[in-house]
């Protein structure tokens, strides 16, 4: 688990532009599956004119039912570990790819706060699922700050990590 604070070296818009360039160069499309960010990653993508050339679609699956119905996350995983866990992040990324025409997916599920945290999953805990050609990677981060800061840091981390994974 990595701990991060909201002190980005690049703005979200700049990271989105870099990701757009990388996806266009590689002729890949992106799909998002978001819970705790409520569509902020997709919104940051579509803030760029011409994003339809590389952004395929986004799923906002805030409830467990939506995760199951729209992305195919198995109910037993949701019951066993709750929505904020590695298995759900992985299943969300895989489900987003399966229910789209994209080749790259990012999924996020977490506790943005100010309530909902627990000793095992404190506020700021976010699980990521990244599906890029040939692999699915999951990771957990703990972000500091209030709800807005956690959500903003989640968006920035999603873009930064996608850029790393796509080389």
ZIFENVEN-V299791 format. One line per field, one symbol per residue. ss: DSSP state (A for helix, B for strand, O for the rest). psi: psi as a letter, one per 20 degrees, with the letter a starting at -180 (. if undefined). A space follows every 50 residues. Layout:
BEGIN
ss: ???
psi: ???
END
This chain:
BEGIN
ss: OBBBOOOOOOOAAAAAAAAAAAAAAAOOOBBBBBOOOOOAAAAAAAOOOO AAAOBBBBBBOOOAAAAAAAAOOOAAAAAAAOOOOAAAAAAAAAAAAAOO OOOBBBBBBBOOOOOOOOOOOOOOBBBBBBBBOOBBBBBBBBBOOOAAAA AAAAAAAAAAAAAAAOO
psi: pqpqrnmqhqqhgghggggggggghilqqqqqoqfhikjhggghgihppj iiiiogrqpomhqhggggghijpphhggggirhnrghggghggghgghka jripqpqppaohairirrhhmrpipppqpporpiqppqqpqoqqaagggg gghggghggghggghj.
END
